């Protein structure tokens, strides 16, 4: 089901188009507008819920952002703010909120205000391009907000020690945006059409060696083919390498965060019509509560993650006649299983 936005404020008649769109996006749920003074009594939603502040004055925005920023709840906070006062900019920096004019908020599409359901299957290219357009719009506004906040902090940094914390948060956000834009370029670029027979073991070994050399800490990659030689798979080498890069780098990052020695195991199993590749690691897998959403665009639990890694892998695999899924492994969580189509299948 879709995520229901929490709307706080006193919206005017100008907000009617936005509220109508939210109601259409969230059917059969109807988003309600709650007055800001009720925020203290509201059970704040989880990190993947959008909070929208509409029609509030500067003082009310600052109070709401202070409560939301200290709650550990939602990560995505959109603020209708045509007049960007210094106090609002400072509160936005602390809460990690994005400021938009009303016209910009109304222009946003469903990928921002109501994230897609992960169980809806592989999105078509048209849906991907709509997501790209919407998210690029979101990022442009976020960068504009950051630039204004940085300008504000420039003359406060020496007077206000807490501003240094804001600057570090902004730097992390800028890195996340840079990572996201790189992945957006990958998704929006034309895909090659030439088909070749690929050795999946060789592709994953090459990517693993590159990942190991670039890692700041020791990590071991193990490859376990069920038979040798493995059947060759059909597709494009550069896309297969991009898929391997997304899943191996993600696995390496999780393995390095665990207390055990960092190990990534890649299992290759020939099946009818294809080769399945399971990527396991010594860290924690994706929790069961997140497994259904983990393949959705922009879903991430990382502070600097783009939420597009598995989206890229899924799109490239689909283009090559393959697929990606998540598989439960006892109590360790869910891990990706990739399916490549056999070259002779």
N, C-alpha and C positions, 0 to 999 in steps of 0.2 A: 504494500500500500504506500501511497505517497506521504511525504512528511508534511504535517500541517504547520504552517507558519503561526507563530505567536505574534499578534499585532497589538501594540500598545500605543495609545494616543487618542486624539480627538480630531479625526480626519474631517476635512471640509468637503463640500460638494465636488471640488476639483479632484478629490481622491476616488470618486465613484468608479472611473474606468479601471483603476488598479484593483479596487476591492472586487469588482465584477470578474476580473481576470483571475484573481486568487480563488474566488468561489468556484469558477469553472475548472481550474486546475485541481482543486482539492475535492471534487465530488467523489463520494457522496458526503464528504465532510464539508462543513461550512465554517470558514475561519471567522472568529468573533473578534471584535475590537474591544480591548479591555482598557479602562482608564489607567494612567500611569501610577496613580496612588494605590492601586491594587497589587503592584509588583511585589511588595513585601509579603503578600499572602499567596502569590502564585507559586505552584511547584514548578521550578524552572525545567525546561526540556533538556534533552540530551544534546551532545555536541553536533549532531547532524540536523538539528532543527534550526530553521531560519527565524530570527527575531527581527521584526520590522517596527521601527519607531516612526509614527506618522503624526503630523500636525501638532508637534510639541514645541514650546518655546525653549530658548537656550538653557534656562535653569532646569527645566524638566528633563531635557536631554541629558544634561550633565548628571543629574541625580540617577536617572535610569541606567546610564552607562556605568556609573560607579557601582551600582548593584549588580549588573550583569557581568562586569569585568572581574568582580571579586567572587563570583558564584562558582566558577569552574564548570559552568554549564555550556551554553551554546557558543560555538566558535564563529558562526556567521551572523553578524549583526549589521543590518542595513538601516541607515538613518536618513530620513527625509530632512534635509537641512539646506535651504536656499541661501541663508545668511550664515556664513561660517565664521563664527566669533572665535576668539582665542581660547576661551574656556571650553568651547565645544571641541576644538581641535585637540586640546590637551587631553580631554576625557576620551576622545576617539583613540588617541595614541595608547592610553592605558588599557582600554578595553579591546583593542584590535578591531574597531568598527570601521565600516566604510560609509562615507558620506555621499549622498546623491541628491540632486534636485528632484522634484516631483516628476518632471518630464522624463528624466533618466530612469527613475524607478518604474514608471509605466511602460517604458520601452523594453525592459528586461523580459526575457522569455522564460519558459518553464524550467529550463535547466538550472537556473539560479534560484528561483523562488520556490520550486517544488521539485526536488531531485527525483530522477526517474527510478522506477522499480527495477532492481537488479534481475528479477526473474522474468523480465519481459523478452528475453532472447537477445540475439545479436542485433544491435541497431543497424539500420540501413545507412548507406553513405549519406543520404539526405539528412537523416537525423544527426549523424556525426557532424556534418557541416553546420547544422543549426546550433548544435552544442558549442562548436568552435566559435561561431559568430557571437553567441550570447556570452560565452566565457571571456572572449577577447574584450567585449564591451565592459564586462565586470572588472577585468584586470586594468583596463585603461582608467576607469574611475578610481580603482584602488590605488594605482600609482599616483594619480592626481592628488588624492587625499594624503598619501605619504609625503609627497613633495611639499605640500602645505604644512604638514606637521613638522618636517625637518626644518623648514624655514622658521617655524615658531620656536623650535628647540634651540636654534642657533644662538639666540640672545638670552636663553634661560639656562643653558647648560652650566655656566659658571655659578649662577645664583641658586640653582635648584639641583642638588645632587641626585634626586630621584629621576631627573631627566636622562641621566646616563642609562638607567634601566630601560627607559622608553627607546633610546637610540639603539640599544642592543636588540630590543624586540623588533624595531623597524628593520634592522639589518637582516634578521632572520626571515622576516616577511619578504624582503626584497630578494633574498636567495630563493625562497619558495616560488616567487613569481617568475624569476629567471628560469628555474627548472620547469615550471609549468609551460612557459612560452616555448621552450625548446621542444617539449613533447607535443604541443599544439602544432608546431611546424611539421613534426613527424606525421601526425595524423592527417594534416591537410595536404601533404605532398602527394602527387600522382603515384600510384603503385605500378611497379613493372609488370609487364604481361608475358615476357619470355619465361618458358617453363624449362626447368632442368632437373636432373636427378641428383639428389643431395645426400651425402653421408651425414646423418644427424649426429653421430658420435663425434665426428671430426669437427663439426660446427661448434658443439657445446664445449669440447676440449679447448678449442682456440679461444672462445670467449672466456672460459674459466681461467686460462693462463693470463689473459689480459687483465681480468678482474683481480687475480691474485697479485700481480705485479703492482697494481695501483692501490692495493689495500694498505692502510696505515698499520695494520696489525696482522699477525700470522693467521692464515686460514688454509685449510686443507680441502681440496676438491677430490671426490672419489667418483669413478664412473663404473657402473655395473650393468653392462649389456647382457641380456639373457642369452644371446647367441652371437657368434662372430662368423662371418661378417654380418652386420645388420642389413636388413633390406634398405635400399635407398628410398628416399621420400621425394614427393613431387612438390615443386615450388620455386622460389627464388632465394638464392643464397643470402642476399643482403637482408631479406625479410626474416629468414630463418635465424640469422645472426642477431637481428634486432629483438626477436622473441626470446632467444637464449639470454641476451644481455639483460632484458627486463626481469626475467625470473631468477637468474643467477645472482645478479646484483642485489635484488631484494632479499634472496635467501642468505647471501653473505652478510648483509646488514643485520638481519635478525640473529644469525649465528654468532656474530661478534658481540652482540649485546648480552648473550647468555653467560653464565658463570663457567660453563663447561668449555673445553677446547672447541674452537670454531671449526665445524666440519659441515660440508655440503655434499650430499649424496645424490647422484643423478642415475635413475634406473631406467633402462631402455627395454621395452617389452614388445616384440612383434605380435600384432593381433590381425584379425581378418581385415584386409583392406588398408592397414596402416601400421604405424609404430606409436606406442604410447610412451611418453617420457614423464616420469615422476621426479619432482625436485623436492627432496627432504633436507632438513638441516638440524643442527643440534640445539637450536633455539626453540621458542614457542611458536606454534603455528597460528593461523587466523582463528580467533575464538568462534565458537559455534554461533554466538549471538550476532557476529558480523559476517558470517559466511555468505548469507543470502545477498548482502549488499556489496560485498567486496569486489565484484566484477562490474559494478555500476560506475559510469564515468564520474570522476571527481570525489569518489569516496576514499578517504584516507584517515588513518589514526595517527599519522606522523605530523609533527609541527611544521616541517618543511616539505612535506610530501605534496605532490600534485594530484594524486588520485587517478592518474592516467596510465600508469605502467601496465596494468592488466588490461586496460582498454586497448592500448596499442597492441599488446600481444594477441588479444582476441580478434581485433580487426585484421591483422596480418595473417593469423592462422586461418581465419575464415576465407580470406582471399586465396590462400593456397589449398583450400579444400579440407582444412583441419578444424579443430575446436579446442576449447579450454574449459576445464571445470575445476571445482575444488573437491577434495576427497578427505574424509575424516580419517585420522590415524590415532586410534585408541583415545587416550586422554591428552594428547599433545596438540590438538587443534586440527585445522584443515590446511592442506598443502595442495599446490597446483598439480594437475595432471594434464599434459598437453597431448593432443593426438594429431599426428601428421599423416597425410594420405600417402600410400605407397606409390612409388613411381610406376610400378607395373600393375597397379590395381585399376 
